[in-house]
Amino acid sequence: MDIYGFYTGKTMDAYKYLGYQVMESGATFRAFAPAAIRVTLVGEFNEWQERDMAKVLDGNFWECHIDNAREGMMYKYRIYTKAGYYTEHCDPYGFGMELRPGAASIIRDMKKYKFHDKRWLNKRSDCKDK
């Protein structure tokens, strides 16, 4: 990923690096958490137990690979502050989300996903007349 482009808002494909990337064996998860002192991953694949993520690139990005992660499983990031507190956070780059009141992200393999919005896309307006 073009880090400079990410920081300057010129990278439009950060989703190809961040979030999760489905692999033949599991998935790689990546998060951007510049103020965090620790980031862990919890989900159905590890019985909601913490798995530490490693700092990568310039130290503001975090990453880990889960071999048994597969499509349909839920997960969250735990982001720790300097004070030792954490907040659970859904994946802002995720393609699937649990319905409220739940707040977990769901692994989706976008190579297999079929969109069903062609009719809506054909009817939508570009709003140039408003």
DSSP file with accessible surface (Angstrom, degrees, kcal/mol):
  #  RESIDUE AA STRUCTURE BP1 BP2  ACC     N-H-->O    O-->H-N    N-H-->O    O-->H-N    TCO  KAPPA ALPHA  PHI   PSI    X-CA   Y-CA   Z-CA
    1    1 A M              0   0   73      0, 0.0     2,-1.1     0, 0.0     3,-0.1   0.000 360.0 360.0 360.0 144.3    0.0    0.0    0.0
    2    2 A D     >  -     0   0   94      1,-0.2     4,-2.1     2,-0.1     5,-0.1  -0.662 360.0-172.0 -78.2  98.4    1.1    3.5   -0.7
    3    3 A I  H  > S+     0   0   42     -2,-1.1     4,-2.7     2,-0.2     5,-0.2   0.912  83.1  51.3 -63.4 -43.5    1.5    4.8    2.8
    4    4 A Y  H  > S+     0   0  162      1,-0.2     4,-2.0     2,-0.2     6,-0.2   0.937 111.3  48.5 -60.2 -43.8    2.2    8.4    1.7
    5    5 A G  H  >>S+     0   0    2      2,-0.2     5,-2.3     1,-0.2     6,-1.6   0.876 110.1  52.5 -63.3 -36.2   -1.0    8.3   -0.4
    6    6 A F  H ><5S+     0   0   36     -4,-2.1     3,-1.0     4,-0.2    -2,-0.2   0.956 111.4  45.5 -63.5 -48.2   -2.9    6.9    2.6
    7    7 A Y  H 3<5S+     0   0   98     -4,-2.7    -2,-0.2     1,-0.2    -1,-0.2   0.803 115.7  46.3 -66.9 -30.2   -1.8    9.7    4.9
    8    8 A T  H 3<5S-     0   0   58     -4,-2.0    -1,-0.2    -5,-0.2    -2,-0.2   0.428 113.5-114.9 -93.9   1.4   -2.5   12.4    2.3
    9    9 A G  T <<5S+     0   0   50     -3,-1.0    -3,-0.2    -4,-0.5    -4,-0.1   0.670  87.3 110.8  78.4  17.3   -5.9   11.0    1.4
   10   10 A K      < +     0   0  151     -5,-2.3     2,-0.6    -6,-0.2    -4,-0.2   0.580  48.3  92.9-100.9 -11.2   -4.9   10.1   -2.2
   11   11 A T        +     0   0   22     -6,-1.6     3,-0.3     1,-0.1    -2,-0.0  -0.749  45.3 175.9 -85.3 119.6   -5.0    6.3   -1.9
   12   12 A M  S    S+     0   0  149     -2,-0.6     3,-0.2     1,-0.2    -1,-0.1   0.365  71.9  58.1-104.3   2.9   -8.4    5.1   -2.9
   13   13 A D    >   +     0   0   73      1,-0.1     3,-2.1     2,-0.1     4,-0.3   0.001  56.9 125.3-123.6  32.6   -7.7    1.3   -2.6
   14   14 A A  G >>  +     0   0    7     -3,-0.3     4,-3.1     1,-0.3     3,-1.9   0.799  65.9  73.0 -61.2 -24.9   -6.6    1.0    1.0
   15   15 A Y  G 34 S+     0   0  105      1,-0.3    -1,-0.3     2,-0.2     5,-0.1   0.726  86.0  64.8 -62.7 -19.3   -9.3   -1.7    1.4
   16   16 A K  G <4 S+     0   0  124     -3,-2.1    -1,-0.3     1,-0.1    -2,-0.2   0.690 117.8  24.5 -75.9 -18.0   -7.1   -4.0   -0.6
   17   17 A Y  T <4 S+     0   0   38     -3,-1.9    -2,-0.2    -4,-0.3    -3,-0.1   0.758 117.0  60.8-109.5 -48.2   -4.5   -3.9    2.2
   18   18 A L  S  < S+     0   0    1     -4,-3.1     2,-0.3    11,-0.1    13,-0.2  -0.251  93.0  28.3 -81.5 171.2   -6.4   -3.0    5.4
   19   19 A G  E    S-A   30   0A   0     11,-2.4    11,-3.5     2,-0.1     2,-0.4  -0.638 114.4 -33.1  79.9-136.9   -9.3   -5.0    6.9
   20   20 A Y  E     -A   29   0A   8     -2,-0.3     2,-0.5    73,-0.3     9,-0.2  -0.914  48.5-156.2-120.5 149.2   -9.0   -8.7    6.2
   21   21 A Q  E     -A   28   0A  47      7,-2.6     7,-2.2    -2,-0.4     2,-0.3  -0.985  20.7-132.5-124.3 116.9   -7.7  -10.4    3.1
   22   22 A V  E     -A   27   0A  46     -2,-0.5     5,-0.2     5,-0.2     2,-0.2  -0.527  30.8-178.3 -71.9 130.3   -9.0  -14.0    2.5
   23   23 A M        -     0   0   81      3,-2.8     3,-0.4    -2,-0.3    -1,-0.0  -0.699  44.7 -97.4-118.6 174.9   -6.2  -16.4    1.7
   24   24 A E  S    S+     0   0  211      1,-0.3     2,-0.7    -2,-0.2     3,-0.1   0.884 123.3  39.0 -61.4 -38.2   -6.1  -20.1    0.8
   25   25 A S  S    S-     0   0   69     45,-0.0    -1,-0.3     1,-0.0     2,-0.2  -0.809 130.6 -60.2-114.8  88.4   -5.3  -20.8    4.4
   26   26 A G  S    S-     0   0    8     -2,-0.7    -3,-2.8    -3,-0.4     2,-0.3  -0.490  75.4 -64.4  84.7-143.3   -7.4  -18.5    6.6
   27   27 A A  E     -AB  22  66A   1     39,-2.1    39,-2.8    -5,-0.2     2,-0.5  -0.995  26.2-132.5-151.2 149.2   -7.2  -14.7    6.5
   28   28 A T  E     -AB  21  65A  11     -7,-2.2    -7,-2.6    -2,-0.3     2,-0.4  -0.914  24.5-156.2-103.6 131.0   -4.8  -11.9    7.2
   29   29 A F  E     -AB  20  64A   0     35,-3.1    35,-1.8    -2,-0.5     2,-0.4  -0.903  12.0-178.6-110.4 135.1   -6.2   -9.0    9.3
   30   30 A R  E     -AB  19  63A  37    -11,-3.5   -11,-2.4    -2,-0.4     2,-0.3  -0.999   0.9-178.6-136.9 138.8   -4.7   -5.5    9.2
   31   31 A A  E     - B   0  62A  10     31,-2.3    31,-2.8    -2,-0.4     2,-0.6  -0.946  24.9-134.7-133.6 153.3   -5.8   -2.4   11.1
   32   32 A F  E     + B   0  61A  72     -2,-0.3    29,-0.2    29,-0.2    28,-0.0  -0.944  39.9 149.5-106.6 113.8   -4.7    1.2   11.3
   33   33 A A    >   +     0   0    9     27,-2.4     3,-1.1    -2,-0.6    28,-0.1  -0.591  12.4 172.4-146.1  78.0   -4.4    2.3   14.9
   34   34 A P  T 3  S+     0   0   68      0, 0.0    -1,-0.1     0, 0.0    27,-0.1   0.791  79.8  45.0 -66.4 -27.2   -1.6    5.0   15.3
   35   35 A A  T 3  S+     0   0   82     25,-0.1    47,-0.2     2,-0.0     2,-0.1   0.490  90.3 109.6 -95.1  -1.4   -2.3    5.8   19.0
   36   36 A A    <   -     0   0    9     -3,-1.1    45,-0.2     1,-0.1     3,-0.1  -0.420  49.2-165.8 -76.7 147.0   -2.6    2.2   20.2
   37   37 A I  S    S+     0   0   86     43,-2.1     2,-0.3     1,-0.4    44,-0.1   0.590  83.0  10.8 -99.0 -17.7    0.0    0.6   22.3
   38   38 A R  E     -D   80   0B  84     42,-0.8    42,-3.0     2,-0.0     2,-0.4  -0.964  62.1-167.8-156.8 142.1   -1.5   -2.8   21.6
   39   39 A V  E     -D   79   0B   0     14,-0.4    14,-2.6    -2,-0.3     2,-0.3  -1.000  11.2-177.4-133.3 132.8   -4.0   -4.3   19.2
   40   40 A T  E     -DE  78  52B   0     38,-2.3    38,-2.8    -2,-0.4     2,-0.4  -0.880  19.3-134.1-125.0 162.0   -5.5   -7.7   19.5
   41   41 A L  E     -DE  77  51B   0     10,-2.4    10,-1.4    -2,-0.3     2,-0.4  -0.956  21.3-178.5-116.9 130.4   -8.0   -9.7   17.3
   42   42 A V  E     +D   76   0B   0     34,-2.5    34,-2.6    -2,-0.4     2,-0.3  -0.963  20.0 125.9-126.0 146.5  -10.9  -11.6   18.8
   43   43 A G  E > > -D   75   0B   0     -2,-0.4     5,-3.4     6,-0.3     3,-1.3  -0.991  69.9 -72.2-176.8-178.3  -13.4  -13.7   17.0
   44   44 A E  G > 5S+     0   0   85     30,-2.5     3,-1.2    -2,-0.3    31,-0.1   0.809 119.5  65.3 -63.0 -29.6  -15.2  -17.0   16.4
   45   45 A F  G 3 5S+     0   0   11     29,-0.4    -1,-0.3     1,-0.2    23,-0.1   0.668 114.0  30.1 -69.9 -17.9  -12.0  -18.5   15.0
   46   46 A N  G X 5S-     0   0   34     -3,-1.3     3,-1.8    20,-0.0    -1,-0.2   0.027 116.1-103.7-129.3  27.9  -10.2  -18.2   18.4
   47   47 A E  T < 5S-     0   0  160     -3,-1.2    -3,-0.2     1,-0.3     3,-0.1   0.829  74.5 -64.4  54.1  35.3  -13.2  -18.5   20.7
   48   48 A W  T 3 <S+     0   0   93     -5,-3.4     2,-0.3     1,-0.2    -1,-0.3   0.733 100.3 140.4  61.8  26.0  -13.2  -14.7   21.3
   49   49 A Q    <   -     0   0  130     -3,-1.8    -6,-0.3    -6,-0.4    -1,-0.2  -0.769  60.0 -95.1 -95.5 146.8   -9.7  -15.0   23.0
   50   50 A E        -     0   0   68     -2,-0.3     2,-0.5    -8,-0.1    -8,-0.2  -0.332  34.2-171.0 -67.1 136.6   -7.2  -12.3   22.3
   51   51 A R  E     -E   41   0B 111    -10,-1.4   -10,-2.4    -2,-0.1     2,-0.0  -0.993  27.2-124.2-123.9 117.0   -4.6  -12.8   19.5
   52   52 A D  E     -E   40   0B  88     -2,-0.5     2,-0.3   -12,-0.2   -12,-0.2  -0.360  18.7-145.5 -63.0 140.6   -1.9  -10.2   19.5
   53   53 A M        -     0   0    9    -14,-2.6   -14,-0.4    11,-0.1     2,-0.3  -0.814  15.4-128.1-103.1 147.9   -1.4   -8.3   16.3
   54   54 A A  E     -C   63   0A  59      9,-3.0     9,-2.2    -2,-0.3     2,-0.2  -0.730  20.6-110.7 -98.5 145.3    2.2   -7.1   15.3
   55   55 A K  E     +C   62   0A 123     -2,-0.3     2,-0.3     7,-0.2     7,-0.3  -0.524  44.5 179.4 -68.8 137.4    3.2   -3.6   14.3
   56   56 A V  E > > +C   61   0A  32      5,-2.7     3,-2.1    -2,-0.2     5,-1.0  -0.867  43.1   4.2-135.6 170.8    4.0   -3.4   10.6
   57   57 A L  T 3 5S-     0   0   95     -2,-0.3    -2,-0.0     1,-0.3     5,-0.0  -0.354 135.3  -5.9  55.8-116.6    5.2   -0.8    8.0
   58   58 A D  T 3 5S-     0   0   71     -2,-0.2    -1,-0.3     1,-0.0    -3,-0.0   0.317 105.0 -98.1 -92.5   9.9    5.7    2.5    9.9
   59   59 A G  T < 5S+     0   0   20     -3,-2.1    -2,-0.1     2,-0.2    -1,-0.0   0.369 109.4  90.3  92.4  -4.5    4.4    1.2   13.3
   60   60 A N  T   5S+     0   0   46     -4,-0.3   -27,-2.4    -5,-0.1     2,-0.3   0.500  77.3  71.1 -97.5  -7.1    0.9    2.6   12.9
   61   61 A F  E   < -BC  32  56A   0     -5,-1.0    -5,-2.7   -29,-0.2     2,-0.3  -0.848  66.7-157.6-111.6 148.8   -0.5   -0.5   11.2
   62   62 A W  E     +BC  31  55A  12    -31,-2.8   -31,-2.3    -2,-0.3     2,-0.3  -0.946  12.6 179.1-129.0 147.4   -1.1   -3.8   12.9
   63   63 A E  E     +BC  30  54A  59     -9,-2.2    -9,-3.0    -2,-0.3     2,-0.3  -0.996  12.0 162.4-151.3 148.1   -1.3   -7.3   11.4
   64   64 A C  E     -B   29   0A  11    -35,-1.8   -35,-3.1    -2,-0.3     2,-0.4  -0.964  25.8-133.3-157.9 158.5   -1.9  -11.0   12.1
   65   65 A H  E     -B   28   0A  56     -2,-0.3     2,-0.5   -37,-0.2   -37,-0.2  -0.946  10.8-162.3-115.6 136.6   -2.8  -14.1   10.2
   66   66 A I  E >   -B   27   0A   5    -39,-2.8   -39,-2.1    -2,-0.4     3,-1.0  -0.968   4.0-161.3-119.3 114.3   -5.4  -16.6   11.4
   67   67 A D  T 3  S+     0   0  115     -2,-0.5    -1,-0.1     1,-0.2   -44,-0.1   0.864  89.2  43.2 -63.5 -39.8   -5.2  -20.0    9.7
   68   68 A N  T 3  S+     0   0   87    -23,-0.1     2,-0.3   -43,-0.1    -1,-0.2   0.308  81.7 122.0 -96.4  13.4   -8.7  -21.2   10.5
   69   69 A A    <   +     0   0    6     -3,-1.0     2,-0.3   -42,-0.1   -43,-0.2  -0.559  38.7 169.7 -72.9 133.6  -10.5  -18.0    9.8
   70   70 A R    >   -     0   0  164     -2,-0.3     3,-1.9   -45,-0.1    37,-0.3  -0.950  39.3 -64.5-144.6 166.9  -13.2  -18.5    7.1
   71   71 A E  T 3  S+     0   0   87     -2,-0.3    37,-0.2     1,-0.2     3,-0.1  -0.118 115.2  26.2 -54.1 137.6  -16.1  -16.8    5.5
   72   72 A G  T 3  S+     0   0   37     35,-3.0    -1,-0.2     1,-0.3     2,-0.2   0.195  87.6 127.0  94.7 -14.2  -19.1  -16.1    7.8
   73   73 A M    <   -     0   0   20     -3,-1.9    34,-2.6    33,-0.1    -1,-0.3  -0.516  54.0-131.1 -78.8 145.1  -17.1  -15.9   11.0
   74   74 A M  E     + F   0 106B  39     32,-0.2   -30,-2.5    -2,-0.2   -29,-0.4  -0.650  31.3 165.2 -94.4 153.2  -17.4  -12.8   13.2
   75   75 A Y  E     -DF  43 105B   0     30,-2.1    30,-2.7   -32,-0.2     2,-0.3  -0.977  16.6-164.8-159.0 164.3  -14.5  -10.8   14.7
   76   76 A K  E     -D   42   0B  41    -34,-2.6   -34,-2.5    -2,-0.3     2,-0.4  -0.970  22.1-121.4-146.7 159.2  -13.5   -7.5   16.4
   77   77 A Y  E     -DG  41  89B   4     12,-2.9    12,-3.1    -2,-0.3     2,-0.6  -0.827  15.9-149.9 -99.1 142.3  -10.3   -5.6   17.1
   78   78 A R  E     -DG  40  88B  42    -38,-2.8   -38,-2.3    -2,-0.4     2,-0.6  -0.971  14.7-163.9-109.6 119.6   -9.4   -4.6   20.7
   79   79 A I  E     -DG  39  87B  36      8,-2.6     8,-1.7    -2,-0.6     2,-0.3  -0.912   4.9-153.1-111.4 118.6   -7.5   -1.4   20.7
   80   80 A Y  E     -DG  38  86B  29    -42,-3.0   -43,-2.1    -2,-0.6   -42,-0.8  -0.728   3.8-147.5 -96.1 140.2   -5.5   -0.6   23.9
   81   81 A T    >   -     0   0   62      4,-3.1     3,-1.8    -2,-0.3   -45,-0.1  -0.449  34.2-100.5 -94.3 172.4   -4.6    2.9   25.0
   82   82 A K  T 3  S+     0   0  181      1,-0.3    -1,-0.1   -47,-0.2   -46,-0.0   0.796 122.7  61.6 -62.3 -27.9   -1.5    4.0   27.0
   83   83 A A  T 3  S-     0   0   74      2,-0.1    -1,-0.3     1,-0.1     3,-0.1   0.535 120.4-109.4 -77.8  -4.9   -3.7    4.0   30.1
   84   84 A G  S <  S+     0   0   46     -3,-1.8     2,-0.2     1,-0.3    -2,-0.1   0.438  78.2 126.0  94.0  -2.4   -4.2    0.3   29.7
   85   85 A Y        -     0   0  174     -5,-0.0    -4,-3.1     2,-0.0    -1,-0.3  -0.537  41.6-157.8 -84.6 158.1   -7.9    0.5   28.7
   86   86 A Y  E     -G   80   0B 111     -6,-0.3     2,-0.4    -2,-0.2    -6,-0.2  -0.941  10.3-155.2-133.7 158.8   -9.2   -1.0   25.5
   87   87 A T  E     -G   79   0B  80     -8,-1.7    -8,-2.6    -2,-0.3     2,-0.4  -0.988  21.3-128.6-127.4 139.4  -12.2   -0.5   23.2
   88   88 A E  E     -G   78   0B  69     -2,-0.4     2,-0.4   -10,-0.2   -10,-0.2  -0.757  32.7-172.1 -86.2 136.0  -13.6   -3.2   21.0
   89   89 A H  E     -G   77   0B  83    -12,-3.1   -12,-2.9    -2,-0.4    16,-0.2  -0.990  21.3-129.6-135.2 135.6  -14.0   -2.0   17.4
   90   90 A C        -     0   0   45     -2,-0.4   -14,-0.1   -14,-0.2    14,-0.1  -0.263  45.8 -89.6 -70.7 170.6  -15.6   -3.4   14.3
   91   91 A D    >   -     0   0    2    -16,-0.3     3,-2.0     1,-0.2    15,-0.1  -0.741  29.5-160.4 -87.8 110.7  -13.4   -3.4   11.2
   92   92 A P  T 3  S+     0   0   95      0, 0.0    -1,-0.2     0, 0.0   -61,-0.0   0.710  96.3  47.2 -65.6 -14.4  -13.9   -0.1    9.3
   93   93 A Y  T 3  S+     0   0   75    -79,-0.1   -73,-0.3    -3,-0.0     2,-0.1   0.285  88.9 119.7-105.0   9.2  -12.6   -1.9    6.1
   94   94 A G    <   -     0   0   16     -3,-2.0    13,-0.1   -75,-0.1     3,-0.1  -0.347  55.5-150.5 -73.8 156.0  -14.8   -5.0    6.6
   95   95 A F  S    S+     0   0   91     11,-0.4     2,-0.4     1,-0.1    -1,-0.1   0.464  80.1  47.6-104.2  -5.4  -17.3   -6.0    4.0
   96   96 A G        -     0   0    7     10,-0.5    10,-2.8    12,-0.1     2,-0.4  -1.000  63.4-172.7-138.7 140.4  -19.8   -7.7    6.4
   97   97 A M  B     -H  105   0B  86     -2,-0.4     8,-0.2     8,-0.3     2,-0.1  -0.989  27.1-115.4-134.4 143.1  -21.3   -6.4    9.7
   98   98 A E        -     0   0   66      6,-3.1     2,-0.1    -2,-0.4     8,-0.0  -0.428  43.5-103.9 -68.1 145.4  -23.4   -8.0   12.3
   99   99 A L    >   -     0   0  152     -2,-0.1     3,-1.6     1,-0.1     5,-0.2  -0.433  59.2 -58.5 -72.4 146.9  -26.8   -6.4   12.7
  100  100 A R  T 3  S+     0   0  232      1,-0.3    -1,-0.1    -2,-0.1     3,-0.1  -0.342 121.2  37.1 -60.9 146.9  -27.4   -4.1   15.7
  101  101 A P  T 3  S+     0   0  135      0, 0.0    -1,-0.3     0, 0.0    -3,-0.0  -0.996 112.8  74.7 -83.6  -0.5  -27.3   -4.3   18.6
  102  102 A G    <   -     0   0   22     -3,-1.6    -5,-0.0     1,-0.1     0, 0.0  -0.287  59.2-166.7 -66.3 159.3  -24.3   -6.5   17.8
  103  103 A A        +     0   0   56     -3,-0.1     2,-0.2     2,-0.1    -1,-0.1   0.084  39.9 122.3-139.2  26.6  -21.1   -4.8   16.6
  104  104 A A        -     0   0    1     -5,-0.2    -6,-3.1   -14,-0.1     2,-0.2  -0.585  56.1-125.8 -91.2 154.1  -18.9   -7.5   15.1
  105  105 A S  E     -FH  75  97B   0    -30,-2.7   -30,-2.1    -8,-0.2     2,-0.4  -0.612  21.3-141.1 -88.4 158.5  -17.5   -7.6   11.6
  106  106 A I  E     -F   74   0B  20    -10,-2.8   -10,-0.5   -32,-0.2   -11,-0.4  -0.983  16.3-117.8-126.4 132.1  -18.1  -10.7    9.5
  107  107 A I        +     0   0    1    -34,-2.6   -35,-3.0    -2,-0.4     2,-0.4  -0.516  36.7 179.4 -69.2 126.8  -15.6  -12.2    7.1
  108  108 A R        -     0   0   80     -2,-0.3     2,-1.0   -37,-0.2   -86,-0.2  -0.999  28.1-137.2-128.2 135.4  -16.9  -12.1    3.5
  109  109 A D    >>  -     0   0   21     -2,-0.4     3,-1.6     1,-0.2     4,-1.0  -0.796  16.8-167.5 -91.4 101.3  -15.0  -13.4    0.4
  110  110 A M  T 34 S+     0   0   63     -2,-1.0    -1,-0.2     1,-0.3     0, 0.0   0.688  81.9  67.3 -68.7 -15.7  -15.7  -10.6   -2.1
  111  111 A K  T 34 S+     0   0  179      1,-0.2    -1,-0.3    -3,-0.1    -2,-0.0   0.775 110.6  35.8 -71.5 -24.5  -14.4  -12.8   -4.9
  112  112 A K  T <4 S+     0   0  140     -3,-1.6    -2,-0.2     2,-0.0    -1,-0.2   0.596  93.7 108.6-100.0 -16.3  -17.4  -15.0   -4.4
  113  113 A Y     <  -     0   0  104     -4,-1.0     2,-0.5     1,-0.0    -5,-0.0  -0.414  53.1-155.3 -71.7 136.5  -20.0  -12.4   -3.5
  114  114 A K        -     0   0  145     -2,-0.1     2,-0.1     2,-0.0    -1,-0.0  -0.951  11.9-138.2-112.6 120.4  -22.7  -11.6   -6.0
  115  115 A F        -     0   0  135     -2,-0.5     3,-0.1     1,-0.1     0, 0.0  -0.477  11.0-165.4 -74.6 149.6  -24.4   -8.2   -5.8
  116  116 A H        +     0   0  168     -2,-0.1     4,-0.1     1,-0.1     3,-0.1  -0.172  62.5  94.5-126.2  37.5  -28.1   -8.0   -6.2
  117  117 A D     >  +     0   0   62      1,-0.1     4,-2.8     2,-0.1     5,-0.2   0.158  39.3 115.1-118.7  20.8  -28.6   -4.3   -6.8
  118  118 A K  H  > S+     0   0  156      1,-0.2     4,-2.3     2,-0.2     5,-0.2   0.914  79.5  50.9 -60.2 -42.1  -28.6   -4.0  -10.6
  119  119 A R  H  > S+     0   0  191      1,-0.2     4,-1.3     2,-0.2    -1,-0.2   0.936 112.8  45.8 -61.6 -44.3  -32.2   -2.9  -10.8
  120  120 A W  H  > S+     0   0  155      1,-0.2     4,-1.6     2,-0.2     3,-0.4   0.924 110.8  52.9 -65.2 -43.5  -31.6   -0.2   -8.2
  121  121 A L  H  < S+     0   0   61     -4,-2.8    -1,-0.2     1,-0.2    -2,-0.2   0.894 108.2  51.0 -59.1 -39.3  -28.4    1.0   -9.9
  122  122 A N  H  < S+     0   0  122     -4,-2.3    -1,-0.2    -5,-0.2    -2,-0.2   0.806 115.0  42.7 -69.1 -27.6  -30.3    1.4  -13.2
  123  123 A K  H  < S+     0   0  157     -4,-1.3    -1,-0.2    -3,-0.4    -2,-0.2   0.645  90.3 107.4 -92.4 -17.3  -33.0    3.5  -11.5
  124  124 A R     <  -     0   0  151     -4,-1.6     2,-0.3    -3,-0.2    -3,-0.0  -0.185  62.3-131.7 -66.9 158.3  -30.8    5.7   -9.3
  125  125 A S        -     0   0   65      1,-0.1    -1,-0.1     2,-0.0    -2,-0.1  -0.739  10.0-138.1-105.3 153.8  -30.2    9.3  -10.1
  126  126 A D        -     0   0  110     -2,-0.3    -1,-0.1     1,-0.0    -2,-0.0   0.443  40.0-131.3 -88.5   1.4  -26.9   11.1  -10.2
  127  127 A C    >   +     0   0   71      1,-0.1     3,-1.4     2,-0.1    -2,-0.0   0.670  65.4 134.5  62.8  19.4  -28.7   14.0   -8.4
  128  128 A K  T 3   +     0   0  173      1,-0.3    -1,-0.1     0, 0.0    -3,-0.0   0.714  66.5  60.9 -71.2 -16.9  -27.3   16.6  -10.8
  129  129 A D  T 3         0   0  128      0, 0.0    -1,-0.3     0, 0.0    -2,-0.1   0.372 360.0 360.0 -89.8   7.9  -30.8   18.2  -11.0
  130  130 A K    <         0   0  200     -3,-1.4     0, 0.0     0, 0.0     0, 0.0  -0.797 360.0 360.0-114.7 360.0  -30.9   18.9   -7.3
